Amino acid sequence: MMDLVRSATFWQYLSIPVIAALIGWITNWLAIQMTFYPLEFVGLRPIWGWQGIIPSKARKMAAKSVDATIAKIGTVQEIFQQIDPQELSAYIVRTMEPRTEEYVDELMLRDYPTFWENLPSAARSLVYDRVRKATPQLVDNLVADISDNIEGLLDIKAMVIDQLAEDKRLLNRIFLECGEAEFRFIVNSGLYFGFAFGLIQMAAWFFYQSWWVLPVFGLIVGWATNWIALNVIFRPLEPVKIGPFRIQGLFLRRQQEVAESFCRIITHEILTVGNIIRAILNGPYSERARNMVKKHAKPLVDETAGISKPLTQMAFGPKGFATLKHQVGEKAIEISATAFNDPFFERDRAEAVEAIMRQRMSALSSAEFQDLLRPCFQEDEIKLIVVGAVLGLLAGIGQVFFVFGNVL
C-alpha cells in the first residue's frame, strides 16, 4: 500500500476527482459571471465578444421581472393610495410655503418687472398672503384629481422597465441580491458535484483507459454541474415531505426573504414618490397630466387678484392676464417635478408601499414566485451550458496529455 501511495499512479488517479471539482467550480462561476458581466459589449461585433446576458437583454429582462412581480402584486391605484394623497398634499404645501415669495417674485419680475417693482410693498405682501392661503386647497384639489385619474396618467410597467433598461447595474443588483444565496450555491456546488462525478470518472478510467474517457467525462462534468444546480434551486416546485424532511427548491424556500430584498429595492430606488411624479409629468400621458396641473393652477391668479381683478386685468391687458395664468401653470409643473428631494419623506412613503408589496409578494404561489429569478437562467442558458461543457472537454484533454500521457 505504501508503495502505491508513493507511486505517481496514485496521485494521478487522485487528481481526477480534484480536477473534476475544479472544473465544476470554474464552469459554474463562469456561468454566473457571463450572466451579469460585462455591462456593455466587449469585443468585436457581432459575434467576437460578449456582454452579460442580463445587460444585453436589459429591456426584455426588466419586462419579465415586472410581469412576474409588480404586475401581480399591486395596481397603479393601490400603489398611489399607499403613498397617501393627503400626505402628498401636505408635503407639497410644506415645501412650497417657505418659498412663496420667491416663486411670486420670480414670475412677476420675469414677465412684468416694471409693474411688480412699482407696486407698493403692502400690495405685494397682500399678494403673498393670498397665494399662501389659496395654495393648500389648490394642491388638495390637484392631488385628488391625480389620484382619481392615476390609471390614465401613469404607466407603471413602462416606468419601471425604462428605468431598469437604462440602469443595467441596478437591474443586475435586483437579480444578484434576490438570488445571492442561490448564486453562491451554484458556484460552490460545482466543487462537490464535480468531485462526485470525478469519483465515477476515476473508476471508469481505472477499468477502461481510452483516450476519449477523460475528455467525455470532463464535458459531462461541465454540463451536469450547472444543470443539477439549477434544478436543485427551482425543484421541486412545491414542498415534498420525505419522512421528517421537507424538500423544496432552495430559492422557493426563501420566498419571504427574497420578497423583502426585492420590494426594498423596487420601492426605495424605483417606485419613489419623485420618480412617480416625474413619470406622470414626462411619461406617455404627460400632456394630459400637465394640462391637469395647469387647470388647477390657473384659478390661483383669479383668487390672488380678488377684488382688484378688474384693475389687474386693466394693468396687464387681456392677453397679459392670460399669459400670467399660463406662466403660473408652467411654474406649478416645474415645482411638481423638482419638489421631491427630501430623503426622509421619500423613505417614509417608500416604506408604506414596501409593506403592502412585500405582503402580497410573499403570498404568491411557488409557480408565480419562481418567475422572478428563473428568467435570468433560462435566457441563453444553452450558451452557458455549452461553454461549461467545452471547458470540461478541454480540461479532460489536458488530463490525457499532461497527467496520463505516460500511461497511453
MIDOLO-204969 format. One line per 5 residues: number of its first residue (from 0); their letters; for each residue x negated, y, z negated of C-alpha. Coordinates in Angstrom, 1 decimal. Layout:
% MIDOLO-204969
NUM	a	X Y Z  ... .
END
This chain:
% MIDOLO-204969
0	mmdlv	0.0 0.0 0.0  -2.8 2.4 -0.9  -4.4 1.7 2.5  -1.1 2.7 4.2  -0.9 5.9 2.2 .
5	rsatf	-4.4 6.8 3.2  -3.8 5.9 6.8  -2.9 8.5 9.4  0.1 6.4 10.4  1.8 7.1 7.1 .
10	wqyls	1.5 10.8 7.4  2.6 10.7 11.0  5.8 8.9 10.1  6.4 11.2 7.1  6.1 14.2 9.5 .
15	ipvia	9.1 13.0 11.4  11.8 14.0 8.8  9.9 17.0 7.8  9.6 18.4 11.3  13.3 17.5 11.9 .
20	aligw	14.2 19.5 8.8  12.2 22.5 10.1  13.9 22.1 13.5  17.3 22.2 11.8  16.4 25.2 9.7 .
25	itnwl	14.9 27.2 12.6  17.6 26.5 15.1  20.4 27.4 12.6  18.5 30.5 11.5  18.0 31.5 15.1 .
30	aiqmt	21.7 30.9 15.9  22.7 33.4 13.2  20.1 36.0 14.4  21.3 35.6 18.0  24.9 36.1 16.9 .
35	fyple	24.2 39.5 15.5  21.0 40.9 16.9  19.7 42.9 18.6  22.4 45.5 18.5  21.6 46.7 22.1 .
40	fvglr	20.4 44.6 25.1  16.7 43.9 25.1  15.0 42.7 28.3  15.8 42.9 32.0  19.4 42.8 33.0 .
45	piwgw	21.4 40.9 33.9  20.0 37.6 32.6  16.4 38.1 31.4  17.1 39.3 27.9  19.5 39.1 25.0 .
50	qgiip	22.0 41.2 23.0  23.6 39.8 19.9  26.9 38.0 20.7  29.0 40.2 18.4  27.4 43.6 19.5 .
55	skark	27.6 42.5 23.2  31.3 42.0 23.0  32.0 44.6 20.3  35.4 45.7 21.5  36.6 42.2 22.0 .
60	maaks	35.4 41.0 18.7  36.8 44.1 16.9  40.2 43.4 18.6  40.1 39.8 17.3  39.2 40.9 13.8 .
65	vdati	42.1 43.4 13.8  44.6 40.9 15.2  43.5 38.3 12.6  43.8 40.7 9.7  45.3 44.3 9.8 .
70	akigt	48.0 43.3 12.3  49.2 40.7 9.9  48.9 42.3 6.5  50.2 45.9 7.0  52.2 48.1 9.3 .
75	vqeif	51.2 51.7 10.0  54.2 52.9 7.9  53.2 50.8 5.0  49.6 51.9 5.1  50.6 55.6 5.3 .
80	qqidp	53.0 55.1 2.4  50.2 53.7 0.2  48.2 56.8 0.9  51.3 58.5 -0.6  52.6 61.5 1.4 .
85	qelsa	53.2 63.5 -1.8  49.6 63.1 -2.9  48.5 64.0 0.5  50.6 67.2 0.5  49.3 68.2 -3.0 .
90	yivrt	45.7 67.7 -1.9  46.1 69.8 1.2  47.7 72.6 -0.8  44.9 72.4 -3.4  42.3 72.5 -0.7 .
95	meprt	43.8 75.5 1.1  44.9 77.7 -1.8  41.4 79.0 -2.8  40.6 79.8 0.8  43.9 81.5 1.7 .
100	eeyvd	42.4 85.0 2.0  39.5 83.7 4.1  41.9 81.9 6.5  44.1 85.0 6.9  41.2 87.4 7.3 .
105	elmlr	39.7 85.1 9.9  42.8 85.0 12.0  43.6 88.7 11.8  40.1 90.0 12.3  39.6 87.8 15.4 .
110	dyptf	42.7 89.0 17.3  43.9 92.1 15.6  40.8 93.7 13.9  42.0 97.3 14.1  45.4 96.6 12.7 .
115	wenlp	44.1 94.5 9.9  41.3 96.8 8.8  43.5 99.8 8.8  46.2 98.0 6.8  46.3 99.2 3.1 .
120	saars	44.8 96.7 0.6  48.1 96.5 -1.1  49.8 95.4 2.1  47.1 92.8 2.7  47.5 91.5 -0.8 .
125	lvydr	51.2 91.1 -0.1  50.4 89.0 3.0  48.0 86.8 1.0  50.7 86.2 -1.7  53.4 85.4 0.8 .
130	vrkat	51.1 82.9 2.6  50.3 81.2 -0.8  54.0 81.0 -1.7  55.1 79.7 1.7  52.3 77.1 2.2 .
135	pqlvd	53.4 74.3 -0.3  56.8 74.0 1.3  55.4 74.2 4.8  52.9 71.4 4.0  55.5 69.2 2.4 .
140	nlvad	57.7 69.5 5.5  54.9 68.7 7.8  53.6 65.7 5.9  57.2 64.4 5.5  57.7 64.8 9.3 .
145	isdni	54.4 62.9 10.0  55.4 60.2 7.6  58.8 59.7 9.2  57.3 59.5 12.6  54.0 57.8 11.9 .
150	eglld	54.6 54.8 14.1  54.8 57.1 17.1  51.8 59.2 16.1  49.1 56.6 15.2  47.9 53.5 17.0 .
155	ikamv	46.1 52.0 14.0  44.9 49.0 16.0  43.3 51.2 18.7  41.8 53.4 15.9  40.0 50.6 14.2 .
160	idqla	38.9 48.9 17.4  37.5 52.2 18.7  35.5 52.8 15.6  34.1 49.3 15.3  33.3 49.1 19.0 .
165	edkrl	31.3 52.4 18.7  29.6 51.4 15.4  28.2 47.9 16.1  26.3 48.0 12.9  29.5 48.3 10.9 .
170	lnrif	31.1 45.6 12.9  28.2 43.3 12.2  28.4 44.2 8.5  32.1 43.1 8.3  31.2 39.6 9.5 .
175	lecge	27.9 39.4 7.6  29.4 40.5 4.3  32.6 38.4 4.6  30.6 35.3 5.7  27.5 35.9 3.7 .
180	aefrf	27.8 32.6 1.8  28.7 30.7 4.9  25.8 32.1 7.0  23.4 31.2 4.1  24.8 27.7 4.0 .
185	ivnsg	24.4 27.3 7.8  20.7 28.2 7.6  19.9 26.1 4.6  22.0 23.1 5.7  19.6 22.9 8.7 .
190	lyfgf	17.0 21.7 6.3  18.9 18.8 4.7  21.0 17.8 7.7  17.8 17.9 9.7  15.9 15.8 7.1 .
195	afgli	18.7 13.2 7.1  18.6 13.0 10.9  14.8 12.8 10.6  15.0 9.7 8.5  17.2 8.0 11.1 .
200	qmaaw	14.7 9.2 13.8  11.8 7.8 11.8  13.5 4.4 11.5  14.2 4.4 15.3  10.6 5.3 16.0 .
205	ffyqs	9.3 2.6 13.8  11.2 -0.1 15.7  11.0 1.4 19.2  8.1 3.7 20.1  9.0 5.0 23.5 .
210	wwvlp	8.1 8.5 24.8  11.7 9.6 25.0  12.8 8.7 21.5  11.4 11.8 19.6  12.5 14.4 22.3 .
215	vfgli	16.0 12.9 22.4  16.3 12.9 18.6  14.9 16.4 18.5  17.6 17.5 20.9  20.3 15.8 18.8 .
220	vgwat	19.0 17.4 15.6  19.0 20.9 17.2  22.6 20.4 18.4  24.1 18.4 15.5  22.9 20.5 12.5 .
225	nwial	24.7 23.6 13.9  27.8 21.6 14.8  28.1 19.9 11.4  27.5 23.1 9.5  30.4 24.9 11.4 .
230	nvifr	32.7 22.0 10.7  31.9 22.0 7.0  32.7 25.7 6.9  36.1 25.5 8.5  37.2 21.9 8.0 .
235	plepv	39.4 20.6 6.5  41.7 23.5 7.1  44.0 22.6 4.1  42.8 21.2 0.7  42.4 17.5 0.7 .
240	kigpf	42.3 15.6 -2.7  39.9 12.6 -2.9  40.1 11.3 -6.4  39.1 14.1 -8.7  37.6 16.2 -5.9 .
245	riqgl	39.4 18.9 -3.9  37.8 19.3 -0.4  38.3 22.2 1.9  36.3 24.2 4.4  33.8 26.4 2.5 .
250	flrrq	35.0 29.7 4.0  38.6 28.8 3.3  37.9 28.2 -0.3  36.6 31.7 -0.7  39.7 33.4 0.6 .
255	qevae	40.2 35.7 -2.4  36.6 36.7 -2.5  36.4 37.4 1.3  39.7 39.4 1.1  38.1 41.7 -1.4 .
260	sfcri	35.0 42.2 0.7  36.9 42.8 4.0  39.5 45.1 2.5  36.9 47.2 0.7  35.0 47.9 3.9 .
265	ithei	38.1 48.5 6.0  39.8 50.9 3.6  36.8 52.8 2.3  34.9 53.2 5.6  37.5 52.9 8.4 .
270	ltvgn	41.1 53.5 7.2  40.2 56.6 5.2  42.6 59.5 5.0  40.2 61.7 7.0  39.8 59.1 9.8 .
275	iirai	43.6 58.5 9.9  44.4 62.2 10.2  41.7 62.7 12.9  43.0 59.7 14.8  46.5 61.3 14.6 .
280	lngpy	45.2 64.6 15.9  42.8 63.2 18.6  44.3 59.8 19.4  46.6 58.8 22.3  49.6 60.6 20.8 .
285	serar	47.6 63.7 19.8  49.7 66.1 21.9  52.8 65.1 20.0  51.1 65.4 16.7  49.6 68.8 17.5 .
290	nmvkk	52.9 70.1 18.6  54.4 68.9 15.3  51.7 70.8 13.3  52.4 74.0 15.3  56.1 73.6 14.9 .
295	hakpl	55.8 73.6 11.1  53.1 76.3 11.0  54.9 78.9 13.2  57.5 79.8 10.6  54.7 80.9 8.3 .
300	vdeta	54.3 84.0 10.4  58.1 84.9 10.1  58.0 84.1 6.3  55.0 86.3 5.8  56.3 89.2 7.8 .
305	giskp	59.5 89.1 5.7  61.5 92.3 5.6  58.8 94.1 7.6  59.1 91.7 10.5  60.6 94.4 12.9 .
310	ltqma	57.7 96.7 12.1  55.2 93.9 12.6  56.7 92.9 15.9  56.6 96.5 17.0  52.9 96.8 16.0 .
315	fgpkg	51.9 93.6 17.8  54.3 93.7 20.6  56.4 90.6 21.5  53.5 88.9 23.2  51.1 89.7 20.4 .
320	fatlk	53.5 88.3 17.8  54.0 85.1 19.8  50.2 84.8 20.2  49.8 85.2 16.4  52.2 82.3 15.9 .
325	hqvge	50.2 80.2 18.3  46.9 81.1 16.6  48.3 80.1 13.2  49.3 76.7 14.7  45.8 76.2 16.1 .
330	kaiei	44.3 77.2 12.7  46.6 74.7 10.9  45.3 71.9 13.3  41.7 72.9 12.6  42.3 72.8 8.8 .
335	sataf	44.1 69.5 9.0  41.2 67.9 10.9  38.5 69.1 8.5  40.1 69.3 5.1  39.5 65.7 4.0 .
340	ndpff	35.9 65.9 2.8  36.5 65.2 -0.9  34.9 61.7 -1.6  37.0 61.4 -4.8  40.3 61.9 -3.1 .
345	erdra	39.2 59.6 -0.2  38.2 56.9 -2.6  41.3 57.2 -4.7  43.6 56.8 -1.7  41.4 54.0 -0.2 .
350	eavea	41.8 52.0 -3.4  45.6 52.3 -3.2  45.6 51.0 0.4  43.0 48.3 -0.5  45.2 46.9 -3.3 .
355	imrqr	48.1 46.1 -1.0  45.9 44.9 1.8  43.9 42.6 -0.4  47.1 41.1 -1.9  48.5 40.3 1.5 .
360	msals	45.3 39.0 2.9  44.9 36.6 0.0  48.4 35.3 0.8  47.6 34.4 4.5  47.7 30.8 5.4 .
365	saefq	44.4 29.0 5.9  45.0 28.8 9.7  45.5 32.6 9.8  42.7 33.4 7.4  40.0 31.4 9.3 .
370	dllrp	40.6 33.7 12.3  38.7 36.4 10.5  35.3 34.6 10.8  35.9 31.8 13.3  35.7 34.1 16.4 .
375	cfqed	32.1 35.1 15.8  31.1 31.4 16.0  33.4 30.5 18.9  32.3 33.3 21.2  29.5 31.9 23.4 .
380	eikli	29.0 29.1 20.8  27.8 26.8 23.6  24.8 29.1 24.2  23.7 28.8 20.6  24.0 25.0 20.6 .
385	vvgav	22.1 24.8 23.9  19.3 27.0 22.5  19.1 24.8 19.4  19.1 21.6 21.5  16.3 22.9 23.7 .
390	lglla	14.2 23.9 20.7  14.7 20.5 19.2  13.8 18.8 22.5  10.6 20.9 22.8  9.7 20.0 19.2 .
395	gigqv	10.3 16.3 19.9  8.0 16.5 23.0  5.4 18.3 20.8  5.6 15.5 18.3  5.0 12.9 21.0 .
400	ffvfg	1.8 14.6 22.3  0.3 16.1 19.2  1.4 13.8 16.4  1.7 10.4 18.0  -0.4 10.9 21.1 .
405	nvl	-2.8 8.2 19.8  0.0 5.7 19.5  1.4 5.8 23.0 .
END
